[in-house]
Amino acid sequence: MTANGAALGIDVGGTSIKVRLVADDGRVLEEQRVPTPREDPQATALAELVATLGQRARTVARRRGTELGAIGLVVPGVVDEDAGRSVLSVNLGWRDVPVRARVDDALRAAGVDAVPLAFGHDVRAGALAEVRAAGPGAVPGGPIATDTDTVTDTDTIAALGRGTVAFVPVGTGLASALVVDGRVVPGGGWAGEVGQVRIRDGAHAGLRVEEVASAGAVARRSGAPSAHDAMLRVLDGDPVARRAWDDCVDVLADTLAWLTAVAGCHTLIVGGGLAQSGPLLFDPLRAAVADRLAGVRLPELVGARHGDAAGAIGAVLLARQARAGSAQAGSARAVSVPDVAVTA
């Protein structure tokens, strides 16, 4: 089918792992979700799972007339991409874990060591997907757009490559990534950890931002099994769920306002599971952000066009970059990531 082979993107979340195998022409060959291993402080179970996913991807690719060309793995928390380490991941219980080396060893033991492995940060990878991957996330099993202002038109997508854009997925936790003139700002691995800031005043004093403003927090504080169930309770008029939802919007608006004021963002892209609630989130959030930014240029606040698949698509982009770099081994010239059309 293709000379370069398929790219496998693996996005490790706090509760689940999103996996996407994409051919060179952008067709999704397979996608799946699997639970994130728990009680895995050294990422040993994760490494074995990635090796198993690699084996399956290679089999699926061969059935489709191609080979597995590269693997991209992205994880949450504070990530040192150059060293291949998770410096700190609160939700996974990691602290200074050599994740890339662990996964390399597991791939080698599974016989899947002949393909390059890219390692990165989940939110920065998602930001890369939002500003570079061409076409909306209309893919098999992909998210259903619930917000009419989701980024899809060509002019707007092109504009995301200029100026400053913030990508903020509201999932199990909360983090952000800044993209300046089309380049993701890594900050030595520390950029974007807005969810870890401690709230100093008010009813939530002492809590970290993501303990109020995240899908995980909304579910937990609503007493619901998931953020989706919490949303349904809000729609049914449940006062506990409504309070948790309003608190989330309030704290998230504070965070987005500071991001905008400090970085001069012209666009805020909100993703993650909570963003799929559509107007229930976006209408009050836009109003709250506008209220906080009197005298400051208001950013466009839009839903992520790739939904909660952005991290996996970004992992695919990183995998392709690693493959290109491997093909040009020995060259000191940086390899750019090409635009990728992901279609059904």
N, C-alpha and C positions, 0 to 999 in steps of 0.2 A: 504493500500500500504506500508506504513512505520510506524514504532513505534514512531519516533520523530516528524513527521510532516514536512510540507514544510516551507521554509524560504523565507520571503519577503524582498527584497533589494530595497531601495528607495534612489536614488541619486539626490539631489536637485542642479540644476545648475542655472546660472544667467538668463537663458531664458526658459529652459525646465527641467522637472523632468523625469528621466528614472526609470522605475519600472520593476522589474524582480521577478517572483515567481518560485522558484526552489525546486524540490523534493529532498529527501535525496540521491537518486541515481544519481543526477546531471542533470536530465531532466528538461528542461525549460517548466513549465506548462503554463506560460503566461508572456508576456512582453508588455509594452506600454510606450508611452510618453505623458505627459500632460504639459500644460503651467505652468510655475512658477507664483504663485500669485504676482501681482504687488501692490505697495503702501501698503505693509504689514509690517510696522516697528516693530511690536510686535509678528510676526509669528503666529498670530491668524488664518488667512485664511489658512496658510500652515498646521497648526495642524488639522483643520477641513478636509482638503484634505487628509492628511495621514490617518485619521480615516476612511474616505470613501474608500480609497484604501485598508485599512485593512479589512473592511467589504467585499469588493469584493474578495480579496484574500482568505478569509475564505470560501466564497461560492464556488469559483473555486476549492479550495483544496478539499472540501467535495465532489464535483462532480467527482473528480478524486480518491476518495476512501481514502483520508487522511484528516489531519487537518492542520490548520495554527499553526506552532510550534514556530515561533519567527519572529520579525521584526527588520531589521537593517536600520537606517536612517543616512545618511551622508550629510553634508552641507559644503558650501565653506566659506572661510575667516579664521580668527583666531578663533580656536575652543578649548575650555577647555572640553575635553572629560569627565574627572572625575566629574566636576561640572555640566555637561550637558548644558553648556551655549555657545552661540555664543558671543565671546568677541567683534569681529568686522567683519562685512561682507560688504564691500564697495558696491558690486554689488546688494545686497539685501536690503541695507539701515538698517542693524541691528547693534546695539551697546549694548552690555551687555544684551542679551535677553535669558531668561531661556527656550530655545527651547524644551529640553527634557521634562521638567515639563508641558509645554503647550501641547505637543503631548500626554503625559501620560493622562492628564485631558480629552483631546478630545477622546482618545481611550476608556477611562472609560465610558464617556457619550454615546459612540456608542456601548458599550457592547463588546469591543474587548480588554479588559484589562487582560485577562487570559494568555496572551503570553508575554514573556520577550521582552523588547525593548532595542536594542543597539543603541548608539549614537556616531557618530564620524565625522572625517574630510574627505571630499570627495577625496582629492588628496592622503592622507595617505591610505585611503581604496583602492584607485585605485592601489597604489604601492603594497599593500598587495596582490591584485588580480594578478598583473603582476609577482610576484615572487613566489606565492604559489599555485594559482589555476591551476591545471593540465589541459593541453589540450588547443588548440587555441580557439579563440572566434567564432567558426563556429556554430552559433546558429540561430534559426528562427529569421529573421529580423535583424541579427547582421551585423556588418560592412563588406564591401567587401575589402579584402586586396588589397592595391594599391602600396605598397612598397615591393619589393621582399626580403628585409632584415628584414621583420617582424620576431620577435622571435618565432620559432615554434619547432626547433629540441630539443630532450630530453637533450642532453649534455649541450646545451646553457642554457636551462631552469634550469638545476641543478646548473650551474655556478652562476646563479643570486642569489642563496642562500649563496654565499660566497663573502667576500670583500664588497666594497661599490658600490651601484647602485643608480642612480638618476632617478626618474620618473617625467617627466615634461609634463603635459597635456596643450596643447595650445588651449584654448577654449574661452569662453566669456572674461575671464581674463587669468592670467598666475600665476601659483604657481608650487611648486616642493615638492618632498618628498624624503628623503634619507633612504635607506635600508642598514643597516650594518650587515653583517653575518646573513641575513634573518630576522632581526628585524627592524621595522620602527622606526625612530627617531622622537619623538613627540616634543621635545624642549619646554615642558610646553605649547604647543599649538601654539607657535610662529615660529617653524621651517618651512622653505620652502617658506616664503612669498616674493619670489624674484620679483614678479610683482609689489610690492609696493615701491621698491627702486626708488628714484628720480634720473633722469639723470641730471648730473651737467654741461656737456659741449656739444658743437656741435649743430647741427640743431634741436635736440630734447630737449635741455636744459629746465628744469623746468617740463617736463612730467615724469610721472611714467613709469617704464619699460613696464607694461601691456597696456599702452596707445599707444604703438607702436608695441610691440611684442605679439600679441594675435589675435585670429580669429576675435574677436569683433572689434579690432582696424583696422585690414586690411579691413574689410567690411566698417566701418565708414569712414576711410580715402580714400577709393576707391569710395565712394558714391554709394556703392552696397548694396542691401538688405541683403546679407549674405556673409560669407567668400567663400562659394562655387561659388556664382555669381562673386565675385572678382577674383577667380581663373580662371573662364572662360574668364573674361575680360583680364587677363594677357595673356592667351593663344591666345586671339584675337589681342594682340598687343596694348591694351589700355595703354597709357603712365602714366596716373594717377594711375591706378591699379598696374602697374609694379613698380612705385616708392614706393607705399605703401608696396608691397610685398618685395621688396629689402630692405627697411628700417626694416621691420619685421625680415628678415633673419639676418641682420646686428646686431640688438640689441639682438636678441635671441642668436646669436653666442657668443656675449660678456658674456651674462648670463651663458651659458653652459660652456664656458671656465673657468670662475671663479669658478663655481661649481666643475669642474673637478680638478682644481689646488688646491683648498682648501680641498676638501674631498677625493681626490685620486680615483675618480670614474673609474671603469674599463668598465662600460656600462652606456650609457645615453639612456633611453627609452622615446621617444617623442610620446605623445598621443594627445587626443582631436580632435576636428573636423578638424583643419588645417592639422594634420598629414595624413589625408586621401587623401591629394592631391598628395602623393607619391613622385616621383623623382623631381617634380617641387619644392618641399620644401627640400627634403633630399639631393639632389645632391649639391646645393649651400651651404646648411647648413653644411654639412660635410667638404667641402672645407674651409669655413670660420672658423670653429672651429679649424681645423688643422692649419690654418694660424696663429691663436692666441696662439697656444700651442707649439711653437717651444721650444724644450728642455724638454718637459713634455710628459709623456706617453699618447699617444692618446687613447681615449676611443672608444669602439664600439658604434656607434650611430644607433639605430634601432627604428622601429615603434612599437608601443604598439600592442601586439598580441590580446588584447581584444578590441582594438579600443576605441571608446568613451563609451563603455559599462563597462570599467574597474571599475568605481566608483560603479555602481550597483552590479557588481559581488563581489567587496570588501565589500559592505554592506551586501550581503548574507553571506559572511564569518564571519562578525561581529555578524550577527544574530545567526549563528550557535554557535559561541563562547558564546554568551549570554545564549543560550539555554542550552549548556553544563554546564555553570556556575550555572544556575538556578537549574539544576538537581543535582548539587553537593553543593547546598546551605549549608553554615555552614562550608565548608572546606576552609582552608586558602591557599591551594595549587593552584597555577595559572593553568588555563585551556588553553591548546594550541589549535590553530586553525588547524584542519586537512586539508590536501590537498583536493581540491574539483574538480572533473571532471565535466565540464559543456559541455554537448554535445547535439546534436539535438535529 
